[in-house]
Amino acid sequence: MKCFSVSKFTSARPERLSKGFRLGDDGALQKMPGGQLVEGTVERVQYSNVAEFAASLESLTPANALSYGITAHELAQVLTAESLKNVTAKPGDLPIVARTRDHLAWSAGPGLFMLDHDAVEGQAPMSPEALLVTLYALCPGLEMAPHVTRSSASAYIFRDDKCLRGPRGLRVWVLVADVRDIPRAGAVLFRRLWLAGHGRIQVSGAGSLLVRGPIDDAVWQPERLDFCGGAACESPLEQRLPVPIVRNAEGEPLDTRELLPDLTPAEAAEV
């Protein structure tokens, strides 16, 4: 059995971490930014397969977020790094940690490699099928590995039967053999997407040239939060996310070192 763990954060301050939506006075949809975790708890949650993980996504709330690095504790209180400097745990209290790399690390063994796809500004996001076909072509072993897809947590906002905000992006969670290889494997996959013609340069509002691709290359840190608890919707709004799709739940974890090898010098030069 290929058991793996993730870290489940529950925020007490602020009340929610995810983005929120409400109707403005003019009836238009308004987006509210998510919160920064100030105080809460982090729990290590173990799964025996990705189907269990996918089912658990349905129970997350806007106060929850996940990370794929774990702490040394089954359950701990979370504070900001600055607050942690001035606090000492008393006997009987929960251990206290901060959401930093000093307290969250990649574990040895299986875990989740999260791929985050966001749509290009002004364009529709890729369908799950189109994104997976692209990824399978660059990492053939991925097609047989356990993985889960789901729409972005800020998608599919409805008022009654009217969809005010449709698909916005995708998550793909892949069970890999050793999560410690995720930063290297992620960088390789991103660069192979560029080699296959899927990269782009995006010009920022300040005129900077930003290197972008079908997946975000800035999410592979053990302390990084994945806001997959859904959006906070004020009445009469409601979110109706499609259920996660599970593939190969009992398959072997992806060996990223073997199936996502480093680029050759010639490939690196081409990138």
KETOR-13016 format. One record per residue: residue in one letter; x, y, z of N, C-alpha, C in turn; chain. Coordinates in pm, whole numbers. Layout:
! KETOR-13016
<r 'A', <X, Y, Z>, <X, Y, Z>, <X, Y, Z>, 'A'>;
...
This chain:
! KETOR-13016
<r 'M', <85, -119, 0>, <0, 0, 0>, <89, 124, 0>, 'A'>;
<r 'K', <64, 218, -92>, <146, 337, -106>, <80, 453, -30>, 'A'>;
<r 'C', <91, 451, 103>, <32, 557, 184>, <112, 686, 167>, 'A'>;
<r 'F', <43, 797, 178>, <110, 927, 169>, <34, 1025, 256>, 'A'>;
<r 'S', <99, 1136, 289>, <40, 1236, 377>, <42, 1374, 314>, 'A'>;
<r 'V', <-52, 1457, 357>, <-51, 1600, 324>, <-75, 1676, 453>, 'A'>;
<r 'S', <-54, 1806, 448>, <-82, 1892, 562>, <-210, 1969, 536>, 'A'>;
<r 'K', <-303, 1960, 628>, <-431, 2031, 617>, <-431, 2147, 715>, 'A'>;
<r 'F', <-438, 2268, 662>, <-442, 2388, 743>, <-587, 2432, 763>, 'A'>;
<r 'T', <-618, 2474, 885>, <-748, 2533, 916>, <-724, 2667, 981>, 'A'>;
<r 'S', <-772, 2771, 919>, <-747, 2906, 968>, <-850, 2946, 1073>, 'A'>;
<r 'A', <-803, 3003, 1184>, <-890, 3065, 1284>, <-891, 3216, 1267>, 'A'>;
<r 'R', <-781, 3268, 1220>, <-769, 3411, 1192>, <-685, 3428, 1066>, 'A'>;
<r 'P', <-744, 3472, 957>, <-881, 3515, 933>, <-978, 3397, 925>, 'A'>;
<r 'E', <-1107, 3427, 906>, <-1206, 3320, 902>, <-1196, 3238, 774>, 'A'>;
<r 'R', <-1143, 3295, 667>, <-1129, 3220, 543>, <-994, 3250, 479>, 'A'>;
<r 'L', <-946, 3153, 402>, <-822, 3168, 326>, <-849, 3184, 178>, 'A'>;
<r 'S', <-955, 3120, 129>, <-988, 3122, -13>, <-1045, 3257, -56>, 'A'>;
<r 'K', <-1046, 3278, -188>, <-1113, 3396, -243>, <-1263, 3388, -214>, 'A'>;
<r 'G', <-1327, 3504, -220>, <-1471, 3508, -200>, <-1539, 3585, -312>, 'A'>;
<r 'F', <-1671, 3566, -323>, <-1748, 3635, -426>, <-1878, 3686, -366>, 'A'>;
<r 'R', <-1921, 3802, -415>, <-2049, 3860, -374>, <-2103, 3940, -492>, 'A'>;
<r 'L', <-2229, 3981, -480>, <-2289, 4066, -581>, <-2278, 4212, -538>, 'A'>;
<r 'G', <-2233, 4297, -629>, <-2227, 4438, -600>, <-2365, 4502, -607>, 'A'>;
<r 'D', <-2371, 4628, -572>, <-2499, 4700, -577>, <-2558, 4703, -717>, 'A'>;
<r 'D', <-2470, 4694, -818>, <-2517, 4694, -956>, <-2550, 4554, -1007>, 'A'>;
<r 'G', <-2540, 4452, -919>, <-2570, 4315, -957>, <-2456, 4242, -1023>, 'A'>;
<r 'A', <-2340, 4309, -1037>, <-2224, 4246, -1099>, <-2147, 4164, -996>, 'A'>;
<r 'L', <-2082, 4059, -1044>, <-2003, 3972, -957>, <-1878, 4046, -910>, 'A'>;
<r 'Q', <-1854, 4044, -780>, <-1734, 4106, -724>, <-1649, 4000, -656>, 'A'>;
<r 'K', <-1518, 4007, -680>, <-1424, 3912, -620>, <-1360, 3973, -498>, 'A'>;
<r 'M', <-1352, 3896, -389>, <-1286, 3938, -267>, <-1159, 3857, -250>, 'A'>;
<r 'P', <-1046, 3921, -222>, <-920, 3847, -211>, <-920, 3751, -94>, 'A'>;
<r 'G', <-836, 3650, -104>, <-821, 3555, 6>, <-741, 3616, 120>, 'A'>;
<r 'G', <-743, 3547, 233>, <-672, 3598, 350>, <-535, 3535, 368>, 'A'>;
<r 'Q', <-453, 3600, 448>, <-321, 3549, 484>, <-331, 3479, 619>, 'A'>;
<r 'L', <-283, 3356, 627>, <-294, 3278, 750>, <-216, 3344, 863>, 'A'>;
<r 'V', <-287, 3382, 968>, <-227, 3445, 1085>, <-224, 3347, 1203>, 'A'>;
<r 'E', <-334, 3274, 1220>, <-342, 3180, 1331>, <-436, 3067, 1292>, 'A'>;
<r 'G', <-399, 2945, 1330>, <-483, 2830, 1299>, <-417, 2702, 1343>, 'A'>;
<r 'T', <-452, 2593, 1277>, <-393, 2464, 1308>, <-348, 2396, 1178>, 'A'>;
<r 'V', <-256, 2303, 1191>, <-213, 2220, 1079>, <-215, 2075, 1125>, 'A'>;
<r 'E', <-280, 1992, 1045>, <-297, 1850, 1078>, <-236, 1765, 967>, 'A'>;
<r 'R', <-161, 1663, 1005>, <-109, 1569, 906>, <-216, 1465, 877>, 'A'>;
<r 'V', <-256, 1456, 751>, <-362, 1364, 710>, <-303, 1260, 616>, 'A'>;
<r 'Q', <-329, 1133, 647>, <-273, 1025, 566>, <-381, 960, 481>, 'A'>;
<r 'Y', <-342, 922, 360>, <-432, 855, 266>, <-366, 728, 216>, 'A'>;
<r 'S', <-451, 630, 182>, <-397, 505, 127>, <-394, 507, -25>, 'A'>;
<r 'N', <-470, 599, -88>, <-466, 612, -234>, <-524, 749, -274>, 'A'>;
<r 'V', <-512, 782, -402>, <-557, 914, -446>, <-709, 926, -448>, 'A'>;
<r 'A', <-781, 813, -453>, <-927, 820, -447>, <-971, 873, -311>, 'A'>;
<r 'E', <-905, 830, -204>, <-936, 884, -71>, <-906, 1033, -65>, 'A'>;
<r 'F', <-794, 1072, -123>, <-759, 1214, -126>, <-865, 1294, -201>, 'A'>;
<r 'A', <-905, 1245, -319>, <-1005, 1316, -399>, <-1136, 1333, -322>, 'A'>;
<r 'A', <-1178, 1228, -252>, <-1302, 1235, -174>, <-1290, 1340, -63>, 'A'>;
<r 'S', <-1171, 1354, -5>, <-1153, 1449, 104>, <-1160, 1593, 57>, 'A'>;
<r 'L', <-1132, 1618, -70>, <-1140, 1754, -123>, <-1281, 1810, -109>, 'A'>;
<r 'E', <-1380, 1722, -116>, <-1519, 1765, -110>, <-1557, 1821, 28>, 'A'>;
<r 'S', <-1481, 1784, 130>, <-1514, 1828, 265>, <-1438, 1954, 308>, 'A'>;
<r 'L', <-1347, 2002, 225>, <-1272, 2122, 260>, <-1361, 2245, 251>, 'A'>;
<r 'T', <-1330, 2345, 330>, <-1406, 2470, 332>, <-1311, 2585, 298>, 'A'>;
<r 'P', <-1364, 2706, 277>, <-1277, 2821, 250>, <-1178, 2852, 362>, 'A'>;
<r 'A', <-1198, 2795, 479>, <-1101, 2814, 588>, <-983, 2718, 578>, 'A'>;
<r 'N', <-990, 2624, 484>, <-886, 2523, 470>, <-793, 2551, 352>, 'A'>;
<r 'A', <-672, 2502, 365>, <-576, 2496, 255>, <-487, 2377, 281>, 'A'>;
<r 'L', <-421, 2329, 178>, <-331, 2215, 191>, <-189, 2257, 158>, 'A'>;
<r 'S', <-94, 2184, 214>, <43, 2190, 163>, <90, 2045, 150>, 'A'>;
<r 'Y', <193, 2026, 69>, <236, 1889, 39>, <369, 1856, 105>, 'A'>;
<r 'G', <423, 1952, 179>, <524, 1923, 278>, <454, 1903, 411>, 'A'>;
<r 'I', <521, 1838, 506>, <457, 1808, 634>, <545, 1854, 750>, 'A'>;
<r 'T', <481, 1869, 867>, <555, 1905, 988>, <594, 1778, 1064>, 'A'>;
<r 'A', <668, 1798, 1170>, <709, 1684, 1254>, <598, 1641, 1347>, 'A'>;
<r 'H', <482, 1709, 1346>, <375, 1683, 1441>, <248, 1636, 1371>, 'A'>;
<r 'E', <171, 1551, 1438>, <43, 1509, 1384>, <-56, 1625, 1381>, 'A'>;
<r 'L', <-49, 1711, 1484>, <-136, 1828, 1495>, <-59, 1938, 1564>, 'A'>;
<r 'A', <-65, 2057, 1509>, <8, 2168, 1569>, <-68, 2298, 1549>, 'A'>;
<r 'Q', <-40, 2394, 1636>, <-91, 2529, 1618>, <0, 2600, 1519>, 'A'>;
<r 'V', <-58, 2686, 1435>, <19, 2761, 1337>, <8, 2910, 1367>, 'A'>;
<r 'L', <123, 2976, 1371>, <129, 3121, 1384>, <219, 3175, 1274>, 'A'>;
<r 'T', <223, 3306, 1258>, <318, 3364, 1166>, <459, 3348, 1223>, 'A'>;
<r 'A', <559, 3354, 1138>, <698, 3340, 1185>, <732, 3449, 1286>, 'A'>;
<r 'E', <680, 3570, 1266>, <708, 3680, 1359>, <643, 3654, 1494>, 'A'>;
<r 'S', <518, 3607, 1494>, <449, 3579, 1621>, <515, 3465, 1696>, 'A'>;
<r 'L', <568, 3368, 1620>, <630, 3251, 1683>, <751, 3288, 1767>, 'A'>;
<r 'K', <817, 3396, 1732>, <937, 3439, 1806>, <904, 3475, 1951>, 'A'>;
<r 'N', <780, 3515, 1974>, <743, 3568, 2107>, <653, 3474, 2185>, 'A'>;
<r 'V', <641, 3348, 2139>, <550, 3254, 2203>, <626, 3129, 2244>, 'A'>;
<r 'T', <594, 3079, 2363>, <651, 2953, 2411>, <538, 2859, 2446>, 'A'>;
<r 'A', <543, 2738, 2389>, <438, 2639, 2419>, <450, 2593, 2564>, 'A'>;
<r 'K', <335, 2583, 2632>, <331, 2534, 2769>, <306, 2384, 2769>, 'A'>;
<r 'P', <347, 2314, 2874>, <318, 2170, 2880>, <169, 2142, 2860>, 'A'>;
<r 'G', <138, 2048, 2774>, <-1, 2014, 2746>, <-59, 2088, 2628>, 'A'>;
<r 'D', <6, 2199, 2588>, <-40, 2273, 2470>, <1, 2200, 2342>, 'A'>;
<r 'L', <-65, 2234, 2234>, <-21, 2184, 2104>, <116, 2241, 2072>, 'A'>;
<r 'P', <199, 2165, 1999>, <322, 2226, 1947>, <287, 2346, 1861>, 'A'>;
<r 'I', <377, 2440, 1851>, <353, 2561, 1773>, <454, 2569, 1660>, 'A'>;
<r 'V', <406, 2591, 1540>, <494, 2601, 1423>, <456, 2725, 1343>, 'A'>;
<r 'A', <542, 2759, 1248>, <511, 2862, 1149>, <509, 2795, 1013>, 'A'>;
<r 'R', <442, 2858, 920>, <435, 2803, 785>, <560, 2846, 707>, 'A'>;
<r 'T', <671, 2789, 749>, <800, 2819, 687>, <873, 2688, 662>, 'A'>;
<r 'R', <982, 2698, 588>, <1058, 2577, 556>, <1131, 2522, 677>, 'A'>;
<r 'D', <1139, 2601, 784>, <1196, 2547, 908>, <1103, 2444, 971>, 'A'>;
<r 'H', <974, 2450, 937>, <876, 2364, 1002>, <803, 2270, 907>, 'A'>;
<r 'L', <810, 2295, 778>, <745, 2209, 679>, <850, 2162, 579>, 'A'>;
<r 'A', <852, 2032, 556>, <956, 1975, 469>, <899, 1861, 386>, 'A'>;
<r 'W', <965, 1833, 276>, <929, 1715, 198>, <965, 1591, 279>, 'A'>;
<r 'S', <876, 1495, 285>, <904, 1370, 354>, <972, 1274, 257>, 'A'>;
<r 'A', <1035, 1172, 310>, <1094, 1069, 224>, <983, 972, 184>, 'A'>;
<r 'G', <965, 952, 54>, <865, 857, 9>, <754, 922, -71>, 'A'>;
<r 'P', <644, 848, -91>, <537, 895, -180>, <468, 1021, -129>, 'A'>;
<r 'G', <414, 1096, -224>, <338, 1216, -192>, <284, 1278, -318>, 'A'>;
<r 'L', <221, 1393, -304>, <152, 1456, -417>, <234, 1566, -481>, 'A'>;
<r 'F', <240, 1559, -613>, <304, 1657, -700>, <190, 1737, -761>, 'A'>;
<r 'M', <172, 1860, -716>, <58, 1942, -759>, <97, 2026, -881>, 'A'>;
<r 'L', <14, 2015, -986>, <32, 2095, -1107>, <-86, 2191, -1116>, 'A'>;
<r 'D', <-56, 2320, -1135>, <-158, 2425, -1133>, <-163, 2491, -1271>, 'A'>;
<r 'H', <-276, 2477, -1339>, <-295, 2539, -1470>, <-391, 2657, -1457>, 'A'>;
<r 'D', <-346, 2775, -1499>, <-432, 2892, -1506>, <-444, 2936, -1651>, 'A'>;
<r 'A', <-559, 2985, -1687>, <-583, 3028, -1824>, <-502, 3153, -1857>, 'A'>;
<r 'V', <-465, 3166, -1985>, <-404, 3289, -2033>, <-510, 3400, -2030>, 'A'>;
<r 'E', <-470, 3518, -1991>, <-563, 3631, -1985>, <-637, 3646, -2117>, 'A'>;
<r 'G', <-769, 3647, -2108>, <-850, 3666, -2228>, <-879, 3539, -2305>, 'A'>;
<r 'Q', <-827, 3426, -2256>, <-850, 3298, -2324>, <-917, 3199, -2228>, 'A'>;
<r 'A', <-984, 3101, -2285>, <-1045, 2996, -2203>, <-935, 2903, -2151>, 'A'>;
<r 'P', <-952, 2846, -2033>, <-853, 2751, -1984>, <-856, 2623, -2066>, 'A'>;
<r 'M', <-749, 2548, -2059>, <-746, 2418, -2125>, <-847, 2326, -2057>, 'A'>;
<r 'S', <-905, 2234, -2132>, <-990, 2132, -2073>, <-901, 2032, -1999>, 'A'>;
<r 'P', <-957, 1958, -1902>, <-875, 1856, -1837>, <-813, 1759, -1937>, 'A'>;
<r 'E', <-889, 1720, -2039>, <-839, 1624, -2137>, <-722, 1682, -2217>, 'A'>;
<r 'A', <-737, 1810, -2259>, <-630, 1872, -2337>, <-503, 1889, -2254>, 'A'>;
<r 'L', <-518, 1930, -2128>, <-400, 1946, -2043>, <-331, 1812, -2020>, 'A'>;
<r 'L', <-410, 1708, -1993>, <-350, 1578, -1967>, <-281, 1522, -2092>, 'A'>;
<r 'V', <-341, 1538, -2208>, <-276, 1490, -2331>, <-140, 1558, -2348>, 'A'>;
<r 'T', <-135, 1687, -2319>, <-9, 1760, -2329>, <94, 1706, -2231>, 'A'>;
<r 'L', <52, 1683, -2107>, <144, 1633, -2005>, <186, 1489, -2032>, 'A'>;
<r 'Y', <93, 1405, -2077>, <126, 1266, -2107>, <234, 1256, -2215>, 'A'>;
<r 'A', <228, 1346, -2314>, <323, 1342, -2424>, <466, 1370, -2377>, 'A'>;
<r 'L', <478, 1450, -2271>, <611, 1487, -2221>, <660, 1396, -2110>, 'A'>;
<r 'C', <567, 1325, -2048>, <602, 1232, -1940>, <513, 1110, -1955>, 'A'>;
<r 'P', <547, 1017, -2047>, <458, 905, -2080>, <414, 822, -1960>, 'A'>;
<r 'G', <498, 810, -1857>, <461, 731, -1740>, <349, 791, -1660>, 'A'>;
<r 'L', <325, 920, -1679>, <220, 988, -1604>, <82, 930, -1633>, 'A'>;
<r 'E', <61, 886, -1756>, <-72, 838, -1794>, <-115, 718, -1710>, 'A'>;
<r 'M', <-19, 637, -1665>, <-51, 517, -1588>, <-38, 539, -1437>, 'A'>;
<r 'A', <12, 655, -1397>, <31, 683, -1254>, <-101, 729, -1192>, 'A'>;
<r 'P', <-117, 715, -1061>, <-236, 767, -994>, <-238, 919, -1000>, 'A'>;
<r 'H', <-348, 977, -1046>, <-360, 1122, -1047>, <-505, 1165, -1043>, 'A'>;
<r 'V', <-525, 1289, -999>, <-658, 1347, -978>, <-662, 1482, -1049>, 'A'>;
<r 'T', <-773, 1512, -1114>, <-792, 1645, -1172>, <-917, 1708, -1112>, 'A'>;
<r 'R', <-912, 1840, -1101>, <-1027, 1914, -1051>, <-1020, 2059, -1098>, 'A'>;
<r 'S', <-1134, 2122, -1113>, <-1138, 2262, -1151>, <-1083, 2350, -1040>, 'A'>;
<r 'S', <-1038, 2468, -1078>, <-989, 2567, -983>, <-1092, 2595, -875>, 'A'>;
<r 'A', <-1043, 2626, -756>, <-1133, 2650, -642>, <-1209, 2781, -652>, 'A'>;
<r 'S', <-1180, 2862, -753>, <-1254, 2988, -769>, <-1344, 2985, -892>, 'A'>;
<r 'A', <-1375, 2865, -940>, <-1455, 2850, -1063>, <-1600, 2816, -1032>, 'A'>;
<r 'Y', <-1683, 2825, -1134>, <-1823, 2780, -1132>, <-1905, 2845, -1020>, 'A'>;
<r 'I', <-1919, 2976, -1031>, <-2000, 3053, -936>, <-2136, 3080, -1002>, 'A'>;
<r 'F', <-2242, 3043, -933>, <-2378, 3053, -987>, <-2464, 3145, -904>, 'A'>;
<r 'R', <-2561, 3207, -974>, <-2676, 3268, -907>, <-2799, 3199, -965>, 'A'>;
<r 'D', <-2865, 3122, -882>, <-2976, 3037, -930>, <-2924, 2948, -1043>, 'A'>;
<r 'D', <-2984, 2954, -1162>, <-2940, 2868, -1271>, <-2842, 2937, -1365>, 'A'>;
<r 'K', <-2801, 3059, -1331>, <-2711, 3134, -1418>, <-2567, 3123, -1369>, 'A'>;
<r 'C', <-2480, 3079, -1459>, <-2338, 3070, -1425>, <-2273, 3206, -1448>, 'A'>;
<r 'L', <-2228, 3269, -1340>, <-2165, 3401, -1349>, <-2015, 3392, -1369>, 'A'>;
<r 'R', <-1957, 3279, -1335>, <-1812, 3259, -1350>, <-1791, 3111, -1379>, 'A'>;
<r 'G', <-1743, 3080, -1497>, <-1726, 2941, -1538>, <-1588, 2887, -1505>, 'A'>;
<r 'P', <-1535, 2797, -1588>, <-1403, 2737, -1560>, <-1294, 2843, -1558>, 'A'>;
<r 'R', <-1202, 2830, -1466>, <-1094, 2927, -1453>, <-955, 2865, -1459>, 'A'>;
<r 'G', <-944, 2741, -1430>, <-814, 2674, -1428>, <-832, 2532, -1380>, 'A'>;
<r 'L', <-720, 2463, -1361>, <-724, 2322, -1323>, <-613, 2290, -1225>, 'A'>;
<r 'R', <-640, 2192, -1142>, <-538, 2129, -1061>, <-521, 1985, -1108>, 'A'>;
<r 'V', <-396, 1941, -1110>, <-366, 1799, -1130>, <-276, 1758, -1014>, 'A'>;
<r 'W', <-317, 1656, -941>, <-235, 1602, -832>, <-186, 1464, -875>, 'A'>;
<r 'V', <-56, 1446, -880>, <4, 1319, -923>, <73, 1255, -804>, 'A'>;
<r 'L', <45, 1128, -781>, <116, 1056, -675>, <254, 1016, -728>, 'A'>;
<r 'V', <358, 1066, -663>, <495, 1039, -707>, <566, 954, -602>, 'A'>;
<r 'A', <672, 887, -646>, <741, 791, -559>, <820, 860, -449>, 'A'>;
<r 'D', <872, 979, -476>, <953, 1048, -375>, <931, 1198, -390>, 'A'>;
<r 'V', <861, 1257, -293>, <827, 1399, -303>, <950, 1489, -294>, 'A'>;
<r 'R', <1060, 1437, -244>, <1180, 1521, -235>, <1231, 1562, -372>, 'A'>;
<r 'D', <1189, 1491, -476>, <1233, 1522, -612>, <1141, 1622, -682>, 'A'>;
<r 'I', <1034, 1666, -615>, <936, 1752, -680>, <995, 1882, -734>, 'A'>;
<r 'P', <1076, 1957, -658>, <1128, 2082, -714>, <1207, 2061, -844>, 'A'>;
<r 'R', <1292, 1958, -847>, <1368, 1930, -970>, <1277, 1884, -1082>, 'A'>;
<r 'A', <1186, 1788, -1050>, <1097, 1734, -1154>, <1005, 1842, -1209>, 'A'>;
<r 'G', <956, 1930, -1124>, <870, 2038, -1170>, <942, 2130, -1266>, 'A'>;
<r 'A', <1067, 2165, -1232>, <1144, 2253, -1320>, <1170, 2185, -1454>, 'A'>;
<r 'V', <1197, 2054, -1453>, <1219, 1980, -1577>, <1092, 1979, -1662>, 'A'>;
<r 'L', <978, 1950, -1599>, <852, 1943, -1674>, <820, 2079, -1736>, 'A'>;
<r 'F', <840, 2186, -1661>, <812, 2320, -1713>, <900, 2349, -1835>, 'A'>;
<r 'R', <1025, 2313, -1826>, <1117, 2340, -1938>, <1085, 2250, -2057>, 'A'>;
<r 'R', <1040, 2128, -2032>, <1001, 2042, -2144>, <874, 2094, -2212>, 'A'>;
<r 'L', <786, 2158, -2138>, <670, 2222, -2199>, <716, 2333, -2295>, 'A'>;
<r 'W', <817, 2409, -2254>, <872, 2511, -2342>, <933, 2449, -2468>, 'A'>;
<r 'L', <1008, 2341, -2450>, <1070, 2274, -2566>, <965, 2225, -2665>, 'A'>;
<r 'A', <848, 2188, -2611>, <740, 2137, -2697>, <654, 2249, -2756>, 'A'>;
<r 'G', <693, 2373, -2732>, <621, 2486, -2792>, <506, 2540, -2712>, 'A'>;
<r 'H', <500, 2507, -2582>, <388, 2549, -2499>, <420, 2667, -2408>, 'A'>;
<r 'G', <536, 2727, -2425>, <573, 2841, -2340>, <529, 2973, -2399>, 'A'>;
<r 'R', <533, 3078, -2318>, <499, 3211, -2365>, <567, 3314, -2274>, 'A'>;
<r 'I', <580, 3435, -2327>, <627, 3548, -2248>, <509, 3641, -2225>, 'A'>;
<r 'Q', <482, 3669, -2100>, <371, 3758, -2065>, <429, 3890, -2017>, 'A'>;
<r 'V', <375, 4000, -2067>, <423, 4132, -2027>, <341, 4180, -1908>, 'A'>;
<r 'S', <409, 4210, -1798>, <340, 4257, -1678>, <295, 4401, -1694>, 'A'>;
<r 'G', <214, 4448, -1600>, <168, 4587, -1603>, <283, 4685, -1595>, 'A'>;
<r 'A', <394, 4643, -1532>, <511, 4730, -1520>, <606, 4716, -1638>, 'A'>;
<r 'G', <569, 4628, -1732>, <653, 4611, -1851>, <756, 4501, -1840>, 'A'>;
<r 'S', <755, 4425, -1730>, <849, 4313, -1716>, <808, 4198, -1806>, 'A'>;
<r 'L', <907, 4121, -1849>, <880, 4003, -1931>, <877, 3880, -1841>, 'A'>;
<r 'L', <761, 3817, -1831>, <740, 3705, -1739>, <736, 3574, -1817>, 'A'>;
<r 'V', <816, 3478, -1774>, <820, 3347, -1839>, <704, 3264, -1786>, 'A'>;
<r 'R', <617, 3219, -1875>, <497, 3146, -1836>, <480, 3021, -1921>, 'A'>;
<r 'G', <396, 2930, -1872>, <365, 2808, -1945>, <229, 2757, -1903>, 'A'>;
<r 'P', <189, 2639, -1949>, <58, 2584, -1913>, <43, 2552, -1765>, 'A'>;
<r 'I', <154, 2535, -1694>, <149, 2513, -1550>, <236, 2618, -1481>, 'A'>;
<r 'D', <201, 2648, -1357>, <273, 2746, -1277>, <403, 2682, -1226>, 'A'>;
<r 'D', <515, 2748, -1249>, <643, 2690, -1206>, <690, 2746, -1071>, 'A'>;
<r 'A', <599, 2812, -998>, <639, 2875, -871>, <567, 2813, -752>, 'A'>;
<r 'V', <521, 2688, -764>, <437, 2631, -657>, <501, 2511, -586>, 'A'>;
<r 'W', <626, 2479, -619>, <681, 2353, -569>, <773, 2373, -450>, 'A'>;
<r 'Q', <715, 2429, -343>, <785, 2440, -215>, <703, 2366, -109>, 'A'>;
<r 'P', <768, 2303, -12>, <692, 2223, 85>, <596, 2305, 171>, 'A'>;
<r 'E', <623, 2434, 187>, <538, 2519, 271>, <431, 2592, 192>, 'A'>;
<r 'R', <429, 2576, 62>, <335, 2649, -24>, <192, 2603, 1>, 'A'>;
<r 'L', <99, 2697, 17>, <-41, 2663, 39>, <-113, 2644, -94>, 'A'>;
<r 'D', <-196, 2542, -98>, <-284, 2515, -212>, <-426, 2546, -164>, 'A'>;
<r 'F', <-485, 2653, -216>, <-616, 2698, -171>, <-724, 2619, -246>, 'A'>;
<r 'C', <-747, 2499, -202>, <-839, 2409, -274>, <-965, 2382, -192>, 'A'>;
<r 'G', <-998, 2474, -100>, <-1117, 2457, -18>, <-1242, 2519, -76>, 'A'>;
<r 'G', <-1235, 2564, -201>, <-1352, 2626, -261>, <-1363, 2772, -224>, 'A'>;
<r 'A', <-1449, 2843, -294>, <-1467, 2986, -273>, <-1573, 3015, -167>, 'A'>;
<r 'A', <-1559, 3128, -100>, <-1661, 3175, -4>, <-1761, 3259, -82>, 'A'>;
<r 'C', <-1885, 3215, -86>, <-1987, 3284, -165>, <-2095, 3343, -74>, 'A'>;
<r 'E', <-2121, 3472, -92>, <-2229, 3537, -19>, <-2360, 3514, -92>, 'A'>;
<r 'S', <-2466, 3487, -16>, <-2598, 3466, -74>, <-2637, 3588, -160>, 'A'>;
<r 'P', <-2695, 3566, -277>, <-2755, 3442, -330>, <-2660, 3360, -418>, 'A'>;
<r 'L', <-2529, 3383, -406>, <-2434, 3310, -489>, <-2408, 3172, -431>, 'A'>;
<r 'E', <-2369, 3081, -519>, <-2341, 2942, -480>, <-2234, 2887, -573>, 'A'>;
<r 'Q', <-2143, 2809, -517>, <-2041, 2744, -600>, <-2081, 2600, -628>, 'A'>;
<r 'R', <-2063, 2559, -755>, <-2096, 2422, -795>, <-1979, 2362, -872>, 'A'>;
<r 'L', <-1876, 2327, -797>, <-1758, 2267, -860>, <-1788, 2124, -904>, 'A'>;
<r 'P', <-1741, 2085, -1023>, <-1753, 1944, -1062>, <-1673, 1857, -964>, 'A'>;
<r 'V', <-1714, 1731, -951>, <-1641, 1641, -861>, <-1503, 1613, -917>, 'A'>;
<r 'P', <-1404, 1589, -832>, <-1270, 1553, -881>, <-1276, 1423, -961>, 'A'>;
<r 'I', <-1189, 1413, -1059>, <-1180, 1293, -1143>, <-1054, 1217, -1105>, 'A'>;
<r 'V', <-1071, 1090, -1071>, <-960, 1005, -1026>, <-920, 911, -1139>, 'A'>;
<r 'R', <-790, 900, -1161>, <-738, 808, -1262>, <-633, 719, -1198>, 'A'>;
<r 'N', <-644, 588, -1224>, <-544, 490, -1181>, <-520, 492, -1030>, 'A'>;
<r 'A', <-626, 489, -953>, <-614, 505, -807>, <-517, 404, -746>, 'A'>;
<r 'E', <-513, 283, -798>, <-428, 179, -738>, <-299, 158, -816>, 'A'>;
<r 'G', <-266, 249, -908>, <-143, 235, -986>, <-19, 264, -903>, 'A'>;
<r 'E', <96, 242, -965>, <224, 269, -898>, <256, 418, -906>, 'A'>;
<r 'P', <309, 475, -799>, <347, 616, -802>, <448, 644, -914>, 'A'>;
<r 'L', <444, 765, -965>, <533, 805, -1073>, <676, 821, -1021>, 'A'>;
<r 'D', <770, 753, -1086>, <911, 768, -1052>, <965, 887, -1132>, 'A'>;
<r 'T', <966, 1004, -1072>, <1002, 1125, -1145>, <1149, 1126, -1186>, 'A'>;
<r 'R', <1234, 1063, -1108>, <1377, 1062, -1145>, <1400, 984, -1273>, 'A'>;
<r 'E', <1323, 878, -1291>, <1339, 797, -1413>, <1263, 857, -1530>, 'A'>;
<r 'L', <1140, 905, -1506>, <1052, 944, -1616>, <1053, 1093, -1647>, 'A'>;
<r 'L', <1115, 1172, -1560>, <1138, 1314, -1589>, <1286, 1343, -1569>, 'A'>;
<r 'P', <1371, 1284, -1653>, <1516, 1305, -1636>, <1555, 1449, -1668>, 'A'>;
<r 'D', <1670, 1490, -1617>, <1721, 1624, -1646>, <1737, 1645, -1796>, 'A'>;
<r 'L', <1728, 1770, -1838>, <1751, 1803, -1978>, <1897, 1779, -2014>, 'A'>;
<r 'T', <1919, 1741, -2136>, <2057, 1732, -2184>, <2112, 1873, -2203>, 'A'>;
<r 'P', <2243, 1888, -2213>, <2298, 2021, -2240>, <2239, 2084, -2367>, 'A'>;
<r 'A', <2215, 2004, -2470>, <2159, 2059, -2594>, <2016, 2107, -2572>, 'A'>;
<r 'E', <1938, 2030, -2494>, <1800, 2071, -2465>, <1799, 2199, -2381>, 'A'>;
<r 'A', <1887, 2205, -2283>, <1893, 2324, -2198>, <1929, 2447, -2280>, 'A'>;
<r 'A', <2020, 2431, -2375>, <2059, 2543, -2461>, <1942, 2587, -2548>, 'A'>;
<r 'E', <1861, 2490, -2594>, <1745, 2523, -2677>, <1641, 2601, -2598>, 'A'>;
<r 'V', <1621, 2561, -2472>, <1528, 2635, -2386>, <1576, 2780, -2373>, 'A'>;
